[in-house]
Amino acid sequence: MTAAVAPQKPERPTDSAAGSPGLADVGRGYLEKVRAGELGALPAVAGLVVLCVFFALLRPVFLSNLNFANLLTQSAGSIAIAMGLVFVLLLGEIDLSAGYASGVCAAVLAILLTDHGWPWYAAVAAAMLTGAVIGLLLGTLVAKVGIPSFVVTLAAFLGFQGVVLILLKEGTNVSVKDPTILAVANDNLSPVLGWVLLAGCVVGYAALQLRRSRDRLGRGLAGTPVALLALRTGAVVLLGGAAVYLLNQERSRNVIVSSLKGVPIVVPVIGALLLLGTFALQRTGFGLHIYAVGGSAEAARRAGINVAFIRTAAFVICSCLAAVGGIIAASRGNSVDPNTGGSNVLLLAVGSAVIGGTSLFGGRGREVDAVLGGLVVAVIQNGMGLMGYSSGVKYAVTGSVLLVAAGVDAMSRRRSAQR
């Protein structure tokens, strides 16, 4: 007698043209990840949409092109610092000195430009070098000496306040008059250049998605459905096109005196930082080592990874991006004073990274989290300002949102462990 053959389950339909799962399969897989606690940037995106709708309904001026441009320029400095903090947070460490480190670098920039007459590119290089030295010092103390990052950076937080006061002669306000530096946070691209930049971003994004899908197919893995690639690219075209169109409209209240339209220059600056940071974390061995050390430093060490170097390099990157944030702040304020990098700069930067989805426990996060979280924080600050709330209420609400984000991260990690 021959054994009965059990009927086989029919295979799920696939996108034969791309050799990849169907769009429905991708959706089911994503929902399964969410149920397992891998929320990613979903809470930040949902929060951003809800907040924008809420403020737009209560204050229609929130959606004006002038306010939209202000949102982007106001949040740029904190986002740059938050992008550097992502590297440190991925390791399960913290840098409490990033805010005042940006102030030190901004002071170096302003003094060299104004008091010593350096060209802008030399002053920027000096500010970036200052950031690298700060990061090297902090990273060495953490990775080599073994002092906890909380203690090291708390001491640096206090020390750098003194350094800023010393550089600025106990409270001097140093004006920044270099037109190139001032243009970073105060000028705009021409309308035509804004559309050209968007077209380049769309083409580059589509090419990157196709290459990633082909790489997966080449390794015998499932590729990305063509329909999903089209949806993603279409979303970039729709959102980017709406933003460029809105920003290209006239924002000046007195066109006779001056015209104000176009994408702010600081936007492609942040975009370039996002591209470089994302490439470093997701497409290089160094980025894989960052995630490995953040997941388990001991396992990474046994795998042959130089844990001390990875930690030191993360602090160097963090301080260099803090220097970029300081340069943006100096440009936006047209000057540098003892409060540059102080006040709530650090809190907003850390909040941006965590609210965006980067875990405080290490091993989970992306550079785009800093951008999304930074926009959430900026929307809260801006929207509540339009509604007439005091600074105290703004801080209370922002702190509550940060607490909720940290709670969501903790619960998602617990659920991942249970699954």
C-alpha positions in Angstrom: 0.0 0.0 0.0 1.2 3.4 -0.7 1.1 6.0 2.0 -1.4 8.8 1.7 0.1 12.1 0.8 -1.1 14.9 3.0 -2.5 17.9 1.1 -0.1 20.8 1.1 -1.1 24.3 2.0 -1.2 26.6 -1.0 1.7 29.1 -1.1 1.0 32.8 -0.6 1.0 34.8 -3.8 4.2 36.5 -4.6 5.2 39.3 -6.9 6.7 37.2 -9.6 8.1 40.1 -11.5 10.2 41.1 -8.6 10.7 37.7 -7.0 9.4 39.0 -3.7 6.5 38.6 -1.4 3.2 40.1 -2.2 2.2 43.5 -0.7 -0.3 41.7 1.6 2.5 39.5 3.0 4.6 42.6 3.7 1.7 44.2 5.6 1.1 41.0 7.6 4.8 40.8 8.5 4.8 44.4 9.6 1.8 43.9 11.8 3.4 40.9 13.3 6.5 43.0 14.2 4.3 45.6 15.8 2.6 42.9 17.9 6.0 41.6 18.9 6.9 45.1 20.2 9.0 46.4 17.3 7.2 49.7 16.9 10.1 51.6 15.3 9.1 55.1 14.4 5.3 54.4 14.4 4.5 56.2 17.7 6.5 59.3 16.5 4.8 59.5 13.1 1.4 58.9 14.7 2.1 61.6 17.3 3.3 64.0 14.7 0.2 63.6 12.6 -2.1 64.0 15.6 -0.4 67.1 16.9 -0.4 68.8 13.4 -4.1 68.1 13.0 -4.8 69.3 16.5 -3.0 72.6 16.3 -4.2 73.2 12.7 -7.8 72.9 13.8 -7.3 75.2 16.8 -4.9 77.7 15.1 -5.1 77.7 11.3 -2.0 79.9 11.1 -0.1 76.8 12.2 -0.2 75.5 8.6 1.0 78.8 7.1 4.1 78.7 5.0 5.8 81.2 7.3 5.2 79.1 10.4 6.2 75.9 8.5 9.6 77.5 7.6 10.0 78.6 11.2 9.4 75.1 12.4 12.2 73.8 10.3 14.8 76.4 11.2 13.8 76.3 14.9 14.3 72.6 15.2 17.4 72.2 13.0 20.0 72.8 15.8 18.4 70.4 18.2 18.0 67.8 15.5 21.7 68.0 14.6 22.7 67.4 18.2 20.1 64.6 18.5 21.5 62.8 15.5 24.8 62.7 17.2 23.2 61.5 20.5 21.7 58.5 18.6 25.2 57.0 18.1 25.8 57.2 21.9 22.3 56.0 22.9 22.6 53.0 20.6 25.5 51.9 22.9 23.3 52.3 26.0 25.4 55.3 27.0 24.5 59.0 27.4 26.1 62.3 26.7 24.8 65.0 29.0 27.4 67.5 27.8 26.3 67.7 24.2 24.5 70.9 24.6 27.3 72.9 26.1 29.8 71.1 23.8 27.9 72.8 21.0 28.2 76.1 22.9 32.0 75.7 23.1 32.3 74.9 19.4 30.0 77.9 18.6 32.2 80.2 20.7 35.3 79.0 19.0 33.7 79.7 15.6 32.5 83.2 16.6 35.8 84.2 18.2 37.9 83.1 15.2 35.5 84.8 12.7 35.0 88.1 14.6 38.1 88.7 16.7 40.7 87.0 14.5 39.3 87.5 11.0 39.5 83.9 9.9 37.7 82.8 6.7 34.5 80.9 7.4 35.8 77.6 6.2 38.8 77.7 8.5 36.6 78.8 11.5 34.2 75.9 10.7 37.0 73.4 10.5 38.4 74.7 13.9 34.9 74.3 15.5 34.5 70.8 14.1 38.0 69.9 15.3 37.1 71.2 18.8 34.1 68.9 18.7 36.2 66.0 17.7 38.7 66.6 20.5 35.9 66.9 23.1 34.4 63.6 21.9 37.8 61.9 22.0 38.3 63.0 25.6 34.9 61.9 26.7 35.1 58.6 24.8 38.6 57.8 26.2 37.4 58.4 29.8 34.4 56.1 29.2 36.0 53.4 27.1 39.5 53.3 28.4 39.4 54.5 31.9 36.0 52.9 32.6 34.2 55.9 34.2 30.4 55.7 33.6 29.3 57.9 30.8 26.7 59.6 33.1 29.4 60.8 35.5 31.9 61.8 32.8 29.4 63.8 30.8 27.8 65.3 33.9 31.2 66.6 34.9 31.7 67.9 31.3 28.3 69.5 31.4 29.5 71.6 34.3 33.0 72.1 33.0 32.0 73.3 29.5 29.8 76.0 31.0 32.9 77.4 32.5 34.8 77.0 29.3 32.2 79.0 27.4 32.4 81.8 30.0 36.2 81.9 29.8 36.1 82.0 26.0 33.5 84.8 26.0 35.2 86.7 28.8 32.6 86.1 31.4 29.6 87.1 29.4 30.6 88.9 26.2 28.2 88.6 23.3 30.2 87.9 20.1 28.4 88.9 16.9 28.7 86.7 13.8 28.7 88.8 10.6 30.1 86.3 8.1 27.5 86.1 5.3 28.2 82.4 4.6 27.6 81.4 8.2 24.6 83.6 8.5 23.1 82.1 5.4 22.9 78.6 6.9 19.9 79.3 9.1 18.6 82.6 7.6 18.7 82.3 3.8 16.7 80.1 1.4 17.3 78.2 -1.8 15.9 79.6 -5.0 12.5 78.1 -5.9 14.0 76.3 -8.9 16.8 74.9 -6.9 14.3 73.6 -4.3 12.5 71.6 -7.1 15.8 70.3 -8.4 16.8 69.2 -4.9 13.5 67.4 -4.5 13.9 65.6 -7.9 17.4 64.5 -6.9 16.1 63.2 -3.6 13.3 61.2 -5.2 15.6 59.7 -7.8 18.2 58.8 -5.2 15.6 57.3 -2.9 14.0 55.2 -5.6 17.5 54.0 -6.8 18.5 53.1 -3.2 15.3 51.1 -2.6 15.7 49.2 -5.9 19.4 48.5 -5.1 18.5 47.2 -1.7 15.8 45.0 -3.1 18.2 43.6 -5.7 20.9 43.0 -3.1 18.5 41.0 -1.0 17.4 38.9 -4.1 21.1 38.3 -4.9 21.6 36.9 -1.4 18.6 34.6 -1.8 16.4 36.7 0.4 12.9 38.1 -0.3 13.0 41.4 -2.1 10.7 44.3 -1.7 7.4 44.2 -3.7 7.3 46.6 -6.7 4.0 48.0 -5.4 5.6 48.8 -2.0 8.5 50.5 -3.8 6.0 52.6 -5.8 4.0 53.5 -2.6 7.2 54.6 -0.8 8.4 56.7 -3.7 5.0 58.2 -4.2 4.9 59.2 -0.5 8.2 60.9 -0.9 7.0 62.7 -4.0 3.7 63.8 -2.4 5.1 65.0 0.9 8.2 66.5 -0.5 6.3 68.2 -3.3 3.8 69.7 -0.9 6.6 71.0 1.4 8.6 72.5 -1.5 5.4 74.1 -3.0 4.5 75.6 0.3 7.9 76.9 1.0 8.3 78.4 -2.4 5.3 80.7 -1.8 6.0 84.3 -0.7 6.4 84.5 3.1 7.5 88.2 3.4 5.0 90.6 4.8 6.6 93.4 2.8 7.5 92.2 -0.6 8.7 95.7 -1.7 11.4 95.7 1.0 12.5 92.0 0.6 11.3 88.7 -0.8 11.2 85.6 1.3 10.5 82.3 -0.4 12.3 79.0 -1.0 13.4 76.0 1.0 15.6 77.1 4.0 19.3 76.3 3.4 19.4 74.5 6.7 17.0 71.8 5.4 19.4 70.3 2.9 22.1 70.5 5.5 20.1 68.4 7.9 19.2 66.1 5.0 22.9 65.6 4.1 23.6 64.7 7.8 20.7 62.3 7.8 21.9 60.6 4.6 25.5 60.2 5.9 24.4 59.1 9.4 22.0 56.5 8.0 24.6 55.2 5.6 27.1 54.9 8.4 24.8 53.0 10.6 23.0 50.7 8.1 25.5 50.2 5.3 28.9 49.9 6.9 30.6 47.5 9.2 31.1 50.3 11.7 27.3 50.7 12.0 26.8 47.0 12.5 29.4 47.0 15.3 27.5 50.0 16.9 24.4 47.9 17.1 26.3 44.8 18.2 28.0 46.6 21.1 24.6 48.2 22.1 23.0 44.8 22.1 25.6 43.1 24.1 29.1 44.5 24.7 30.4 41.2 26.0 29.2 39.2 23.1 30.6 41.8 20.7 34.0 41.6 22.5 34.0 37.8 22.1 33.2 38.2 18.4 36.4 40.2 18.0 34.9 43.7 17.9 37.1 46.5 19.4 34.5 47.7 21.9 36.6 50.5 23.2 37.2 51.9 19.7 33.5 51.8 18.9 32.5 53.6 22.1 35.2 56.3 21.6 34.2 56.8 17.9 30.5 57.2 18.9 31.4 60.0 21.4 33.5 61.7 18.7 30.7 61.6 16.2 28.3 62.9 18.8 30.5 65.8 19.7 31.1 66.6 16.0 27.4 66.8 15.3 27.0 68.9 18.5 29.5 71.3 16.8 27.2 71.4 13.7 24.3 72.2 16.0 26.4 75.0 17.6 27.2 76.4 14.2 23.5 76.4 13.2 22.6 78.1 16.5 25.3 80.8 15.9 23.9 81.3 12.5 20.3 81.6 13.6 21.1 83.9 16.5 23.6 86.0 14.5 25.8 85.8 17.6 27.2 83.6 20.4 26.6 84.3 24.1 27.0 82.2 27.4 23.6 80.8 26.9 24.4 79.2 23.5 24.1 75.5 24.0 22.6 75.9 27.4 19.1 76.3 28.8 16.9 73.5 27.3 19.1 72.6 24.3 20.3 69.3 25.8 16.9 68.3 27.0 15.3 68.9 23.7 18.0 67.0 21.8 17.8 64.0 24.1 14.0 64.2 24.0 14.1 64.3 20.2 16.1 61.1 19.9 14.0 59.2 22.4 10.6 60.5 21.2 11.6 59.5 17.7 12.1 55.9 18.7 15.8 55.5 19.8 16.0 53.2 22.8 17.6 54.4 26.1 18.6 50.8 26.7 20.8 50.6 23.6 20.8 48.5 20.4 17.7 50.1 18.8 17.4 53.3 16.9 18.0 55.1 13.6 19.1 58.6 12.5 15.7 59.3 11.2 14.4 59.0 14.8 16.2 62.2 15.7 14.5 64.1 12.8 11.0 62.7 13.6 11.4 63.3 17.3 12.8 66.8 16.7 9.8 67.7 14.6 7.5 66.4 17.3 9.2 68.6 19.9 9.2 71.6 17.6 5.5 71.1 16.8 4.7 71.0 20.5 6.7 74.1 21.3 5.5 76.0 18.3 1.8 75.0 18.5 1.5 75.8 22.2 3.2 79.1 21.6 0.6 80.0 19.0 -2.1 79.1 21.5 -0.6 81.5 24.1 0.7 78.9 26.7 3.6 79.8 28.9 7.0 78.3 28.8 6.2 76.3 32.0 3.3 74.6 30.3 5.4 73.8 27.2 8.1 72.2 29.3 5.5 70.2 31.3 3.9 68.9 28.1 7.2 68.1 26.4 8.4 66.3 29.5 5.2 64.2 29.6 5.6 63.3 26.0 9.2 62.2 26.7 8.0 60.1 29.6 5.4 58.4 27.4 8.0 57.7 24.8 10.3 56.1 27.3 7.4 54.1 28.7 6.5 52.8 25.2 10.1 51.8 24.6 10.3 49.9 27.9 7.0 48.1 27.3 7.9 47.2 23.7 11.2 45.8 24.9 9.4 43.7 27.5 7.0 42.4 24.9 9.8 41.6 22.5 11.5 39.5 25.3 8.2 37.7 26.0 7.7 36.9 22.4 
